[in-house]
Amino acid sequence: MAVVPETLFNRDGAIYMGARRQPAGCTVGLFGVPYDGTTSFRPGTRFGPAAIRQVSDGLETYDPQLDADLEDIAFCDLGAVEIAFGAPEPVVEATRQAADAVMDLGLKPLMLGGEHSISSGAVGAVAARHPDLVLLQLDAHADLRDQWLGGRHSHACAMRRCLEVLPSQELLQVAIRSGTREEFSELQREQRLVSLEQLPERLAAIAGRPLYLTVDLDWFDPAVMSGTGTPEPGGFCWRDFANLVALLEGQNLVAADVVELAPGLDSSGCSAVLAAKVVRSLLLRLAGC
């Protein structure tokens, strides 16, 4: 029987609603990486994974949009990756090891952040097993800088680092609305910038290929997601996300992450609830619903 590597995960604290602690019989493995060591504006994303778990019990297990229920799937919450706060490189490596461990258990990984810099670790682990992996990014920011404030693993460099571990080099960046002139030139030149209207056609072109979805919660408008470190006006609402999730039906979604929730920046708690609802949708999609 597959055993959870105890040295990798701290299993104290809250658990996502409906989750098991043991992986036997499960299809999806959820884990958190509570890190915000390269935050460049407002810190606090280290508290995101715990907040998502804590508020999840306030949601129904049933998703009317997908007509699916968490009670009908088997998934486990493996806990939080044990990390040392400080430089990002060891955290990215620990994230890679954790995603590998989840897949060794026969599970599809769903990672909760933490800041976006951690995603390259998980993407690298998944891409090593799926060389033709396509990365789908929901984000306010392009995150294509090679370095920011002297660091190559800043959350402002998240997609640049992901591209370095993505053999296919296929990155679809959905409705990005913030970045440098150089980043937007690259988005256009490489045809990575995808509007919501173009997304159905672009997804149809990759049907059947393994897909990793990374959700930076600042993709949502600050009016509905104020609890994030780098809010950007002009974003999206729940209905936009629900429509996008509907497009994933039939896609080969093999892994996902949800990052950049800073719950302390939203005293109402609504941002954490929205994030928990995003996680519910992705759990169901990863389980094949």
C-alpha positions as CSV (number, residue, x, y, z in Angstrom):
1,M,0.0,0.0,0.0
2,A,1.3,3.5,-0.9
3,V,2.4,5.5,2.1
4,V,2.5,9.3,2.5
5,P,6.1,10.4,3.0
6,E,6.0,11.8,6.5
7,T,9.2,13.7,6.1
8,L,7.7,15.8,3.3
9,F,4.3,16.8,4.7
10,N,3.1,18.3,8.0
11,R,-0.4,17.1,8.5
12,D,-1.3,19.2,11.5
13,G,-4.1,21.7,11.2
14,A,-7.3,21.9,9.1
15,I,-8.2,19.6,6.3
16,Y,-10.1,20.5,3.1
17,M,-13.8,19.5,3.4
18,G,-14.5,15.9,2.4
19,A,-10.8,15.0,2.1
20,R,-9.2,11.9,3.4
21,R,-5.8,11.8,5.1
22,Q,-4.8,8.5,3.5
23,P,-4.3,8.2,-0.3
24,A,-5.6,4.6,-0.7
25,G,-8.4,4.6,-3.3
26,C,-8.0,8.3,-4.1
27,T,-7.5,10.0,-7.5
28,V,-6.4,13.5,-6.4
29,G,-3.9,14.6,-3.8
30,L,-4.1,18.1,-2.4
31,F,-1.1,19.7,-0.6
32,G,-0.1,23.1,0.5
33,V,3.2,25.1,0.2
34,P,3.0,28.0,2.7
35,Y,5.7,30.3,1.3
36,D,5.9,34.0,0.5
37,G,9.6,34.7,0.7
38,T,9.8,36.7,-2.5
39,T,6.7,38.8,-2.2
40,S,7.3,42.2,-3.8
41,F,4.3,44.2,-2.5
42,R,2.0,42.9,0.2
43,P,3.0,39.7,2.1
44,G,0.7,37.1,3.6
45,T,0.3,34.3,1.1
46,R,2.1,31.9,3.4
47,F,-1.3,31.8,5.2
48,G,-3.3,31.0,2.1
49,P,-3.3,27.2,2.2
50,A,-4.5,27.1,5.8
51,A,-7.2,29.7,5.2
52,I,-8.6,27.8,2.2
53,R,-8.9,24.7,4.3
54,Q,-10.4,26.5,7.3
55,V,-13.2,28.1,5.3
56,S,-14.0,25.2,3.0
57,D,-16.5,23.8,5.4
58,G,-18.7,26.8,4.7
59,L,-19.2,25.6,1.2
60,E,-21.6,22.9,0.0
61,T,-19.8,19.8,-1.3
62,Y,-22.2,19.9,-4.4
63,D,-21.2,22.0,-7.4
64,P,-24.4,22.8,-9.3
65,Q,-22.5,24.1,-12.3
66,L,-20.7,20.8,-12.8
67,D,-23.6,18.7,-11.3
68,A,-21.0,16.9,-9.3
69,D,-20.3,16.4,-5.6
70,L,-17.1,16.0,-3.6
71,E,-18.9,13.2,-1.7
72,D,-18.9,11.2,-4.9
73,I,-15.1,11.4,-5.5
74,A,-12.1,10.2,-3.5
75,F,-9.4,12.7,-2.7
76,C,-6.9,13.2,0.0
77,D,-5.4,16.2,1.7
78,L,-1.7,15.4,2.4
79,G,-1.0,18.5,4.5
80,A,1.6,21.2,4.1
81,V,5.1,20.8,2.6
82,E,7.8,21.2,5.3
83,I,9.8,24.1,4.1
84,A,12.5,26.4,5.6
85,F,11.7,30.1,5.2
86,G,14.3,32.0,3.4
87,A,15.7,31.6,-0.1
88,P,13.2,30.3,-2.7
89,E,15.4,27.8,-4.4
90,P,15.1,25.1,-1.6
91,V,11.3,25.7,-1.5
92,V,11.0,25.2,-5.3
93,E,13.0,21.9,-4.9
94,A,10.8,20.8,-2.0
95,T,7.7,21.6,-4.0
96,R,9.1,19.4,-6.9
97,Q,9.8,16.6,-4.5
98,A,6.3,16.9,-3.0
99,A,4.6,16.8,-6.4
100,D,6.7,13.8,-7.3
101,A,5.6,12.1,-4.1
102,V,2.0,12.8,-4.9
103,M,2.3,11.3,-8.4
104,D,4.2,8.3,-6.9
105,L,1.0,7.6,-4.9
106,G,-0.9,7.4,-8.1
107,L,-2.6,10.8,-7.5
108,K,-3.1,13.9,-9.6
109,P,-1.5,16.8,-7.7
110,L,-3.5,19.9,-6.7
111,M,-1.2,22.4,-4.9
112,L,-2.3,25.3,-2.7
113,G,0.0,28.3,-2.4
114,G,1.7,30.3,-1.2
115,E,3.2,32.6,-3.8
116,H,3.5,31.9,-7.5
117,S,7.2,31.2,-7.4
118,I,6.5,27.7,-6.1
119,S,4.7,26.6,-9.3
120,S,7.8,25.9,-11.3
121,G,8.7,23.1,-8.9
122,A,5.3,21.4,-9.4
123,V,5.3,22.1,-13.2
124,G,8.8,20.6,-13.5
125,A,7.8,17.4,-11.7
126,V,4.6,17.0,-13.8
127,A,6.4,17.8,-17.1
128,A,9.1,15.2,-16.3
129,R,6.3,12.6,-16.6
130,H,4.3,14.3,-19.3
131,P,6.9,15.8,-21.8
132,D,4.1,17.2,-24.0
133,L,2.5,19.0,-21.1
134,V,0.7,22.3,-21.9
135,L,0.6,24.9,-19.2
136,L,-2.5,27.1,-18.9
137,Q,-2.1,30.2,-16.7
138,L,-4.8,32.4,-15.2
139,D,-3.2,35.5,-13.8
140,A,-3.3,39.3,-13.9
141,H,0.4,39.4,-14.6
142,A,2.6,38.0,-17.3
143,D,5.3,36.8,-14.8
144,L,7.9,36.6,-17.6
145,R,10.7,38.6,-16.1
146,D,14.0,36.8,-16.0
147,Q,14.8,38.4,-12.6
148,W,13.1,40.8,-10.2
149,L,14.7,42.7,-7.3
150,G,17.8,40.6,-7.8
151,G,16.2,37.2,-7.7
152,R,15.4,34.7,-10.5
153,H,12.8,32.9,-8.4
154,S,10.7,35.9,-7.6
155,H,6.9,35.4,-8.1
156,A,7.3,38.0,-10.9
157,C,9.4,35.4,-12.7
158,A,7.1,32.5,-12.2
159,M,6.3,31.7,-15.8
160,R,9.9,32.3,-17.0
161,R,11.0,29.6,-14.6
162,C,8.2,27.3,-15.6
163,L,9.2,27.6,-19.3
164,E,12.6,26.4,-18.4
165,V,11.2,23.1,-17.1
166,L,8.5,22.8,-19.7
167,P,9.8,20.7,-22.7
168,S,6.9,21.5,-24.9
169,Q,7.3,25.3,-24.4
170,E,3.5,25.5,-24.8
171,L,2.1,28.1,-22.4
172,L,-1.3,29.7,-22.8
173,Q,-1.6,32.9,-20.8
174,V,-5.3,33.7,-20.4
175,A,-6.3,37.4,-20.4
176,I,-3.1,38.8,-18.9
177,R,-3.6,42.5,-18.1
178,S,-0.4,43.6,-16.5
179,G,3.3,43.4,-17.4
180,T,6.2,45.3,-19.0
181,R,6.4,46.4,-22.6
182,E,8.9,43.6,-23.2
183,E,6.6,41.0,-21.6
184,F,3.7,42.0,-23.8
185,S,5.8,42.0,-26.9
186,E,6.8,38.4,-26.1
187,L,3.2,37.5,-25.4
188,Q,2.2,38.7,-28.8
189,R,5.2,37.3,-30.6
190,E,4.9,33.8,-29.2
191,Q,1.1,33.9,-29.5
192,R,0.8,33.0,-25.8
193,L,-1.8,35.7,-24.9
194,V,-5.2,34.2,-25.1
195,S,-8.5,36.0,-24.6
196,L,-11.5,34.3,-23.0
197,E,-13.2,34.4,-26.5
198,Q,-10.2,32.7,-28.1
199,L,-9.8,30.0,-25.4
200,P,-12.3,27.4,-26.8
201,E,-10.4,27.3,-30.1
202,R,-7.0,27.1,-28.4
203,L,-8.2,24.3,-26.0
204,A,-9.7,22.4,-28.9
205,A,-6.2,22.5,-30.6
206,I,-4.6,20.7,-27.6
207,A,-7.4,18.3,-26.9
208,G,-6.1,15.0,-25.4
209,R,-2.7,16.4,-24.4
210,P,-1.9,16.6,-20.7
211,L,-2.8,20.0,-19.2
212,Y,-1.6,21.8,-16.1
213,L,-3.7,24.7,-14.9
214,T,-2.1,27.3,-12.6
215,V,-4.5,29.8,-11.0
216,D,-3.0,33.0,-9.6
217,L,-6.0,34.4,-7.7
218,D,-5.2,38.0,-8.7
219,W,-6.7,37.0,-12.1
220,F,-10.0,37.8,-10.4
221,D,-11.0,41.5,-10.0
222,P,-10.1,43.1,-6.6
223,A,-13.8,43.7,-6.1
224,V,-14.2,40.0,-5.5
225,M,-10.6,39.1,-4.6
226,S,-9.1,41.8,-2.4
227,G,-7.1,39.2,-0.4
228,T,-4.1,39.0,-2.7
229,G,-0.7,40.6,-2.6
230,T,-0.7,42.3,-6.0
231,P,-4.3,43.3,-6.9
232,E,-4.8,44.5,-10.4
233,P,-8.0,46.3,-11.5
234,G,-9.9,45.1,-14.6
235,G,-10.1,41.5,-13.7
236,F,-12.7,38.8,-13.7
237,C,-15.6,37.4,-11.6
238,W,-16.8,34.0,-10.6
239,R,-19.0,33.6,-13.7
240,D,-15.9,34.0,-16.0
241,F,-14.1,31.3,-14.0
242,A,-17.1,29.0,-14.1
243,N,-17.3,29.4,-17.9
244,L,-13.6,28.5,-18.2
245,V,-14.0,25.5,-16.0
246,A,-16.9,24.3,-18.2
247,L,-14.4,24.5,-21.2
248,L,-12.2,22.0,-19.4
249,E,-14.7,19.2,-19.8
250,G,-13.0,16.4,-21.8
251,Q,-9.6,18.0,-21.4
252,N,-6.8,15.8,-20.0
253,L,-6.2,17.9,-16.8
254,V,-3.4,16.1,-14.9
255,A,-2.4,18.7,-12.3
256,A,-3.3,22.2,-11.0
257,D,-2.4,24.8,-8.5
258,V,-4.1,27.8,-6.8
259,V,-1.8,30.5,-5.5
260,E,-1.5,34.0,-4.1
261,L,-4.3,34.1,-1.5
262,A,-3.3,36.5,1.3
263,P,-6.2,36.1,3.6
264,G,-5.1,38.7,6.1
265,L,-5.7,41.4,3.5
266,D,-9.4,40.7,3.4
267,S,-11.0,41.1,6.8
268,S,-14.4,39.9,5.4
269,G,-12.9,36.4,4.6
270,C,-14.7,36.4,1.2
271,S,-11.4,36.0,-0.7
272,A,-10.6,32.8,1.1
273,V,-14.1,31.5,0.4
274,L,-13.7,32.3,-3.3
275,A,-10.4,30.5,-3.3
276,A,-11.9,27.5,-1.6
277,K,-14.6,27.4,-4.3
278,V,-12.0,27.5,-7.0
279,V,-10.3,24.5,-5.3
280,R,-13.7,22.6,-5.2
281,S,-14.1,23.1,-9.0
282,L,-10.6,21.9,-9.7
283,L,-10.9,18.9,-7.4
284,L,-13.9,17.8,-9.3
285,R,-12.4,18.4,-12.8
286,L,-9.2,16.5,-11.8
287,A,-11.3,13.6,-10.7
288,G,-12.9,13.5,-14.1
289,C,-16.3,15.2,-13.3
